[in-house]
């Protein structure tokens, strides 16, 4: 009985990890020029971790790559106004000016 429960929890853990999307997935989508998927993935990451400057930077880069510079500027300014003061965000702001 214990083996069955442990196996069940292990399988659930493996599936939850495999379906979780990360910043790296968004960067891969961006690399392969799948802008919509990149933005969706990175928006989910930023929504779950709003102070993750690395994810915010790449979300802005996805907006820039898609031709939406004002959208990228809004992403970076929103993060900076929220108190996320990180070099990644300043580099992103430098890309749009």
C-alpha positions as CSV (number, residue, x, y, z in Angstrom):
1,X,0.0,0.0,0.0
2,X,2.8,2.4,0.9
3,X,4.6,1.7,-2.3
4,X,1.5,2.5,-4.3
5,X,1.0,5.8,-2.6
6,X,4.7,6.8,-3.0
7,X,4.6,5.8,-6.6
8,X,1.5,7.8,-7.2
9,X,3.0,10.9,-5.6
10,X,6.2,10.5,-7.6
11,X,4.2,10.3,-10.8
12,X,2.2,13.4,-9.9
13,X,5.4,15.3,-9.1
14,X,7.0,14.3,-12.4
15,X,3.9,15.5,-14.4
16,X,3.7,18.8,-12.6
17,X,7.4,19.5,-13.2
18,X,7.0,18.6,-16.9
19,X,4.1,20.9,-17.4
20,X,5.5,23.9,-15.6
21,X,6.8,26.6,-17.9
22,X,9.9,28.5,-17.2
23,X,11.8,31.4,-18.4
24,X,14.1,29.1,-20.3
25,X,11.1,27.8,-22.3
26,X,10.1,31.4,-23.2
27,X,13.7,32.1,-24.3
28,X,13.6,29.0,-26.5
29,X,10.4,30.1,-28.1
30,X,11.9,33.5,-28.7
31,X,15.0,31.9,-30.3
32,X,12.8,30.0,-32.7
33,X,10.8,33.1,-33.5
34,X,7.6,31.9,-31.9
35,X,6.7,35.3,-30.5
36,X,3.2,34.6,-29.4
37,X,4.3,31.5,-27.5
38,X,7.2,33.3,-26.0
39,X,5.1,36.2,-24.7
40,X,2.4,33.9,-23.3
41,X,5.0,31.7,-21.5
42,X,7.0,34.7,-20.1
43,X,3.8,36.5,-19.1
44,X,2.8,33.4,-17.0
45,X,6.2,33.3,-15.4
46,X,6.1,37.0,-14.6
47,X,2.5,36.6,-13.2
48,X,3.7,33.8,-10.9
49,X,6.9,35.6,-9.9
50,X,6.4,39.3,-10.3
51,X,9.9,40.2,-8.9
52,X,11.9,37.9,-11.2
53,X,13.9,40.5,-13.1
54,X,15.3,37.9,-15.5
55,X,11.9,36.8,-16.7
56,X,10.7,40.5,-16.9
57,X,13.8,41.3,-19.1
58,X,13.0,38.5,-21.5
59,X,9.3,39.4,-21.6
60,X,10.4,42.9,-22.7
61,X,12.7,41.4,-25.3
62,X,9.9,39.3,-26.6
63,X,7.8,42.4,-27.0
64,X,10.7,44.1,-28.8
65,X,11.3,41.2,-31.1
66,X,7.6,41.3,-32.0
67,X,7.9,45.0,-32.9
68,X,6.0,46.2,-29.8
69,X,8.5,48.7,-28.3
70,X,5.9,50.6,-26.3
71,X,4.7,47.3,-24.8
72,X,8.3,46.5,-23.8
73,X,8.7,50.0,-22.3
74,X,5.5,49.5,-20.3
75,X,6.7,46.1,-19.0
76,X,10.1,47.6,-17.8
77,X,8.6,50.7,-16.3
78,X,5.9,48.8,-14.5
79,X,8.6,46.6,-12.9
80,X,10.8,49.5,-12.0
81,X,7.9,51.4,-10.4
82,X,7.0,48.2,-8.4
83,X,10.4,48.4,-6.8
84,X,12.3,45.7,-8.8
85,X,15.6,47.6,-9.1
86,X,17.8,45.1,-11.0
87,X,20.5,45.5,-13.7
88,X,18.5,43.3,-16.1
89,X,15.7,45.9,-16.1
90,X,18.1,48.8,-16.7
91,X,19.6,46.9,-19.6
92,X,16.2,46.3,-21.0
93,X,15.4,50.0,-20.7
94,X,18.6,50.8,-22.6
95,X,17.4,48.6,-25.5
96,X,14.3,50.7,-26.0
97,X,15.8,54.2,-25.7
